[in-house]
């Protein structure tokens, strides 16, 4: 339980730091003229995550997001952006807080495997 709280705090810091950046590039599809990766991701109706503490709900959310990222053929560098887009309420605040705590003023580019470990 304490690990989940710490992970959510880490998530909140990271999210706030990302939002603080002047411009966050929106991932785009490789094929010009087609739908962006964001559009393809949203069409799959990804579940939001509000910071529930039940480990089964956390695991279920992560597995569903990973399945959608795989289906839309998301590039590794866009996965964290899309996943954190679905964080809401407590989970969003915790992620932003985590970014601030762990990365401070450094450029924030969290790799997917690190996001999964932090989450």
C-alpha positions as CSV (number, residue, x, y, z in Angstrom):
1,X,0.0,0.0,0.0
2,X,2.8,2.4,0.9
3,X,4.5,1.6,-2.4
4,X,1.4,2.5,-4.3
5,X,1.0,5.8,-2.4
6,X,4.7,6.6,-3.2
7,X,4.2,5.7,-6.8
8,X,1.2,7.9,-7.1
9,X,3.1,10.8,-5.5
10,X,5.8,10.2,-8.0
11,X,3.2,10.3,-10.8
12,X,1.7,13.5,-9.6
13,X,5.1,15.3,-9.5
14,X,5.9,14.1,-13.0
15,X,2.5,15.2,-14.4
16,X,2.9,18.7,-12.9
17,X,6.4,19.0,-14.4
18,X,5.1,17.9,-17.8
19,X,2.3,20.5,-17.6
20,X,4.7,23.2,-16.7
21,X,6.6,22.8,-19.9
22,X,5.8,25.6,-22.4
23,X,4.8,23.2,-25.2
24,X,4.3,19.5,-25.0
25,X,4.6,18.0,-28.5
26,X,1.5,15.9,-29.4
27,X,2.5,12.5,-30.8
28,X,1.6,12.3,-34.4
29,X,1.1,9.4,-36.7
30,X,4.0,8.3,-38.9
31,X,1.9,8.3,-42.0
32,X,1.1,11.9,-43.0
33,X,-2.6,12.6,-43.6
34,X,-3.8,9.8,-41.4
35,X,-5.1,10.1,-37.9
36,X,-2.6,11.0,-35.2
37,X,-1.6,8.5,-32.6
38,X,-3.7,10.4,-30.0
39,X,-6.8,10.0,-32.2
40,X,-6.1,6.3,-32.7
41,X,-5.5,5.9,-29.0
42,X,-8.7,7.7,-28.0
43,X,-10.8,5.7,-30.5
44,X,-10.0,2.6,-28.4
45,X,-11.7,4.2,-25.4
46,X,-8.9,3.8,-23.0
47,X,-9.9,3.7,-19.3
48,X,-9.1,6.6,-17.0
49,X,-7.4,6.0,-13.7
50,X,-8.2,8.1,-10.7
51,X,-5.8,6.7,-8.2
52,X,-7.6,3.7,-6.8
53,X,-5.5,1.9,-4.2
54,X,-6.7,-1.6,-5.0
55,X,-3.7,-3.4,-6.6
56,X,-6.0,-5.4,-8.9
57,X,-7.5,-2.2,-10.3
58,X,-4.1,-0.7,-10.8
59,X,-2.9,-3.8,-12.6
60,X,-6.1,-4.0,-14.7
61,X,-5.7,-0.4,-15.8
62,X,-2.1,-0.8,-16.7
63,X,-2.8,-4.0,-18.7
64,X,-5.6,-2.3,-20.6
65,X,-3.5,0.7,-21.5
66,X,-0.6,-1.5,-22.6
67,X,-3.0,-3.5,-24.9
68,X,-4.3,-0.3,-26.5
69,X,-0.8,1.0,-27.0
70,X,0.2,-2.2,-28.7
71,X,-2.9,-2.2,-31.0
72,X,-2.4,1.4,-32.1
73,X,1.3,0.6,-32.7
74,X,2.4,3.4,-30.4
75,X,6.1,4.3,-30.5
76,X,7.9,3.9,-27.2
77,X,8.6,7.6,-26.8
78,X,4.8,8.4,-26.9
79,X,3.6,5.7,-24.5
80,X,4.1,7.7,-21.3
81,X,2.4,10.8,-22.7
82,X,-0.7,8.8,-23.8
83,X,-0.9,6.8,-20.6
84,X,-0.6,9.8,-18.3
85,X,-3.2,11.6,-20.4
86,X,-5.7,9.1,-18.9
87,X,-4.7,9.9,-15.3
88,X,-7.3,11.9,-13.4
89,X,-7.9,13.4,-10.0
90,X,-5.6,11.9,-7.4
91,X,-3.6,9.8,-9.8
92,X,-2.9,12.9,-12.0
93,X,-1.8,15.0,-9.0
94,X,0.4,12.2,-7.7
95,X,2.1,11.7,-11.1
96,X,2.8,15.5,-11.4
97,X,4.2,15.5,-7.9
98,X,6.4,12.5,-8.7
99,X,7.8,14.3,-11.7
100,X,8.7,17.3,-9.6
101,X,10.3,15.2,-6.9
102,X,12.3,12.8,-9.0
103,X,13.4,15.0,-11.9
104,X,13.3,18.6,-10.5
105,X,14.6,20.9,-13.2
106,X,16.0,18.3,-15.6
107,X,14.4,17.6,-18.9
108,X,11.7,15.1,-18.4
109,X,11.7,12.2,-20.7
110,X,10.4,9.2,-18.8
111,X,10.9,5.9,-20.6
112,X,7.9,3.5,-20.6
113,X,9.7,0.8,-18.5
114,X,10.5,3.4,-15.9
115,X,6.9,4.6,-15.9
116,X,5.7,1.1,-15.3
117,X,8.1,0.6,-12.4
118,X,7.1,4.0,-10.9
119,X,3.4,3.3,-11.4
